[in-house]
Amino acid sequence: MRRKSCFIAAFILFVTTSIRAQNQPENAILLFDGGKLDIHFAISSHLLTRSPGLIVGSPSFANSSNPAALAFVTKKFFRLHVDLGGSSRIDVFYDINSRVKTEVDQAIQQYRSPDSEIVYPTVSPEVGLQHGLTSFALVLPMATTWGNSTIMASFSQPLIINVNALGTGFTTLIETCKHVGDQDMIVHMRLLMDMNLSFHTEVAQTQLGFATTFGERWAVGSFLNRYSMSASLNAKFKIDGIMETAGTEFAFNDPYDPRIDFAAGEQNDLNQSVTADFSGNAWGMKIGGLYQLFPCFTAGTILELNPTLHLAGEMTVVQNKIPALNADALLSDDPDVTLVDPTKLHLDKLTMTESVENPIDNFLDLKLPSSFGLLLAYRTGVFSSSFQWNTYFGEFAYDFLNESRGLKLKQGFDLDLRLKSFNLALGVIFAETIHHNADKEGNATQSLPLPKAILSSQFHLGQGYQLGVQMALAPVPGLHLGMGYSF
């Protein structure tokens, strides 16, 4: 929740850049209205978890991610999975607006005057689960001369993220002073900002599988995975404003302002925007084997080789600022560094702005970790269980603009317990946060265990139909339904 409130504070500081820029003792904020900010975040994720309880197969191996378990499927079947959506208001459980109020007070305290009118922002954050069809699969067992074999084809969306934010009504009125000779010129600045942001990313997986038994003890299988990913961002900040001094008004974003020499490259644009659209594909695979040690015990091994998704696309950043602003001073602890250079504030062209060059990239990489695992399964009567240990290679992270953020996965453990049609899956992955920046050294890491807790059950509806219900508690909570048909 601290990160969420820090994000809101950063947003407020961003839109009040002009306030921070006028860092002079005689400056004052006469009006600050934070407006309203609505944020909606929705996610559906199965990247770091398996989905027990929604698979038709042998009770001993139905919960295993081992592709060799396919060999024990005895009937043809089709299945599909649906995620049920839902959302919750964060401000019901956490008073985020009080935190935002504190951040605003700290940001503007040195600019307040006895006549200042302050209206604090109203932030309405909503977090939810993405709903919709997330996967479907067709499994076809067949008899071969050497044993039982099964082929499978499936499509799934292991990750979907949607973020939408809408900010309206941010208004500020600032009074500042510029010394001209022996005169003090009072300048008023009024700004009004609305913002609209949408972000969407998804990972799709197309999978072909084959598994077969050899004799009564051996089974091997493999999955060939085709990953496709897309990510898009569209953020627009519409900022209108007026500068007034000595009874004369200057308007930002006025293409007909005679004071601005547009032909010479001058501008008065204050609007900001960021657009990005990336997509890419890559191949991966998983190989597994099972061996029956005793009538009740089976051992297995799994090797998963995942790719790095190289996404190509376009990114455009439009940012404008007042030339007098020294943005680097915002991050400086040097008291001699000033935020505003008065020599760049032209009274006859108060609304003149300049564009800011931002680093952009046409490539984005998403790293998916590979792993090696060992499995031990036990089955007797209506009870079955399996224990799996995994060691991971590589990172679950993204690389963009010389920066890498994500998780370094180390070891993982999974315990699945099944009694009749009820299943409990517990697990943990020990990970480490990573943050690499080519421009910085000594980036700190933090240990982060990723727990897994999933409850599920299967119900036979008759005539070959099955219904699976799964409630995931961690790492990403959610309610999932699976429908299967055997024929």
RACORFEN-V34218 format. One record per backbone hydrogen bond with DSSP energy under -1.0 kcal/mol. CO is the residue of the C=O (numbers start at 1). NH is the residue of the N-H. E is the energy in kcal/mol with one decimal. If there is no record, write none. Layout:
BEGIN
CO,NH,E + CO,NH,E
END
This chain:
BEGIN
1,5,-2.4 + 2,6,-2.4 + 3,7,-2.0 + 4,8,-2.0 + 5,9,-2.5 + 6,10,-2.6 + 7,11,-2.2 + 8,12,-2.3 + 9,13,-2.6 + 10,14,-2.2 + 11,15,-2.3 + 12,16,-1.3 + 14,17,-1.4 + 16,20,-2.1 + 17,21,-2.1 + 18,22,-1.2 + 21,23,-2.1 + 22,24,-1.7 + 24,27,-1.8 + 28,175,-3.2 + 30,117,-2.0 + 31,173,-2.4 + 32,119,-3.5 + 33,171,-2.7 + 35,122,-2.2 + 36,168,-2.5 + 37,124,-3.0 + 38,166,-2.6 + 39,126,-2.6 + 40,164,-2.6 + 41,128,-3.3 + 42,162,-2.7 + 43,130,-1.8 + 44,160,-2.4 + 51,54,-1.1 + 58,61,-1.0 + 58,62,-1.8 + 61,64,-1.6 + 66,69,-1.8 + 67,70,-1.5 + 68,71,-1.6 + 69,72,-1.6 + 70,73,-2.0 + 76,487,-2.9 + 77,139,-2.8 + 78,485,-2.5 + 79,137,-2.5 + 80,483,-2.6 + 81,134,-2.1 + 81,135,-1.2 + 82,481,-3.0 + 83,132,-2.3 + 86,129,-3.1 + 88,127,-2.5 + 89,92,-1.2 + 90,93,-1.5 + 90,94,-2.2 + 94,96,-2.3 + 95,99,-1.1 + 96,100,-2.4 + 97,101,-2.3 + 98,102,-1.9 + 99,103,-2.2 + 100,104,-2.6 + 101,105,-2.5 + 102,106,-2.2 + 103,107,-1.8 + 104,108,-2.0 + 105,109,-1.2 + 108,111,-1.8 + 111,29,-2.9 + 113,116,-2.1 + 117,32,-2.7 + 119,34,-3.0 + 122,37,-2.8 + 124,39,-2.1 + 125,90,-1.9 + 126,41,-2.9 + 127,88,-2.6 + 128,43,-1.4 + 129,86,-1.1 + 132,83,-2.7 + 134,157,-2.4 + 135,81,-2.8 + 136,155,-2.5 + 137,79,-2.4 + 138,153,-2.1 + 139,77,-2.1 + 140,151,-2.1 + 142,149,-2.7 + 146,215,-1.1 + 147,144,-2.0 + 148,213,-2.3 + 149,142,-3.4 + 150,211,-2.3 + 151,140,-2.9 + 152,209,-2.8 + 153,138,-2.7 + 154,207,-2.7 + 155,136,-2.2 + 156,205,-3.2 + 158,46,-3.5 + 159,203,-2.5 + 160,44,-2.3 + 161,201,-2.1 + 162,42,-2.7 + 163,199,-2.8 + 164,40,-3.0 + 165,197,-2.9 + 166,38,-2.8 + 167,195,-2.8 + 168,36,-2.7 + 170,193,-2.6 + 171,33,-3.4 + 172,191,-2.5 + 173,30,-2.2 + 173,31,-1.7 + 174,189,-2.8 + 175,28,-2.5 + 176,187,-2.8 + 178,185,-3.1 + 180,183,-2.2 + 183,180,-2.9 + 185,178,-2.3 + 187,176,-2.9 + 188,244,-2.6 + 189,174,-3.2 + 190,242,-2.2 + 191,172,-2.1 + 192,240,-2.8 + 193,170,-1.6 + 194,238,-2.6 + 195,167,-2.6 + 196,236,-2.6 + 197,165,-2.7 + 198,234,-2.5 + 199,163,-2.7 + 200,232,-2.7 + 201,161,-2.7 + 202,230,-2.0 + 203,159,-1.1 + 204,228,-2.7 + 205,156,-2.3 + 206,226,-2.8 + 207,154,-2.5 + 208,224,-3.1 + 209,152,-2.4 + 210,222,-2.6 + 211,150,-2.8 + 212,220,-2.5 + 214,218,-1.6 + 217,292,-1.8 + 218,214,-2.5 + 219,290,-3.1 + 220,212,-2.6 + 221,288,-2.6 + 222,210,-2.2 + 223,286,-2.1 + 224,208,-2.2 + 225,284,-2.6 + 226,206,-2.6 + 227,282,-2.0 + 228,204,-3.5 + 229,280,-2.0 + 230,202,-2.0 + 231,278,-3.1 + 232,200,-2.3 + 233,276,-2.4 + 234,198,-2.0 + 235,274,-2.6 + 236,196,-2.3 + 237,272,-2.4 + 238,194,-2.1 + 240,192,-3.0 + 241,252,-2.4 + 242,190,-2.6 + 243,250,-3.3 + 244,188,-2.9 + 245,248,-2.1 + 248,245,-2.2 + 250,243,-3.3 + 254,257,-1.4 + 257,260,-1.2 + 260,262,-1.5 + 261,266,-2.1 + 262,265,-1.8 + 267,353,-2.6 + 268,253,-3.0 + 272,237,-3.1 + 273,318,-3.2 + 274,235,-3.0 + 275,316,-3.2 + 276,233,-2.6 + 277,314,-1.7 + 278,231,-2.5 + 279,312,-2.4 + 280,229,-2.6 + 282,227,-3.1 + 284,225,-3.0 + 285,305,-3.1 + 286,223,-2.8 + 287,303,-3.0 + 288,221,-2.3 + 289,301,-2.0 + 290,219,-2.0 + 291,299,-3.0 + 296,379,-2.0 + 297,293,-1.0 + 297,294,-1.7 + 298,377,-3.4 + 299,291,-3.1 + 300,375,-2.8 + 301,289,-2.2 + 302,373,-2.9 + 303,287,-2.9 + 304,371,-2.2 + 305,285,-2.3 + 307,368,-1.5 + 309,366,-2.3 + 311,364,-2.4 + 312,279,-1.8 + 314,277,-2.2 + 316,275,-2.7 + 318,273,-2.5 + 319,356,-2.7 + 321,354,-2.6 + 322,325,-2.2 + 324,341,-2.1 + 326,329,-1.3 + 327,330,-1.6 + 328,331,-1.3 + 329,332,-1.1 + 334,337,-1.6 + 339,326,-3.4 + 341,344,-2.3 + 342,345,-1.5 + 346,349,-1.1 + 349,352,-1.6 + 354,321,-2.4 + 362,313,-1.9 + 364,311,-3.3 + 365,399,-2.5 + 366,309,-3.0 + 370,393,-3.1 + 371,304,-2.9 + 372,391,-2.7 + 373,302,-2.5 + 374,389,-2.6 + 375,300,-2.7 + 376,387,-2.7 + 377,298,-2.4 + 378,385,-2.8 + 380,383,-2.1 + 382,420,-3.0 + 383,380,-2.8 + 384,418,-3.0 + 385,378,-3.1 + 386,416,-2.7 + 387,376,-2.5 + 388,414,-2.5 + 389,374,-2.3 + 390,412,-2.5 + 391,372,-2.4 + 393,370,-2.5 + 396,407,-2.5 + 397,367,-3.7 + 398,405,-1.7 + 399,365,-2.2 + 400,403,-1.0 + 402,438,-2.3 + 403,400,-3.0 + 404,436,-2.6 + 405,398,-2.4 + 406,434,-2.3 + 407,396,-3.1 + 408,432,-1.2 + 410,392,-2.7 + 411,430,-3.3 + 412,390,-2.8 + 413,428,-2.0 + 414,388,-2.6 + 415,426,-3.0 + 416,386,-2.0 + 417,424,-2.8 + 418,384,-2.3 + 419,422,-2.4 + 421,458,-1.7 + 422,419,-2.4 + 423,456,-2.3 + 424,417,-2.8 + 425,454,-2.5 + 426,415,-3.4 + 427,452,-2.8 + 428,413,-2.5 + 429,450,-3.2 + 430,410,-2.6 + 431,448,-2.9 + 432,408,-3.1 + 434,406,-1.7 + 436,404,-2.9 + 437,440,-1.6 + 446,433,-3.0 + 448,431,-1.3 + 450,429,-1.9 + 452,427,-2.0 + 453,473,-3.3 + 453,474,-1.2 + 454,425,-2.7 + 455,471,-3.4 + 456,423,-2.9 + 457,469,-2.5 + 459,467,-2.7 + 462,465,-1.6 + 464,486,-2.8 + 465,461,-2.5 + 466,484,-2.5 + 467,459,-2.5 + 468,482,-3.0 + 469,457,-2.0 + 470,480,-3.0 + 471,455,-2.5 + 472,478,-2.1 + 474,453,-1.7 + 478,472,-2.7 + 479,84,-2.7 + 480,470,-2.8 + 481,82,-3.2 + 482,468,-3.8 + 483,80,-2.0 + 484,466,-2.8 + 485,78,-2.1
END
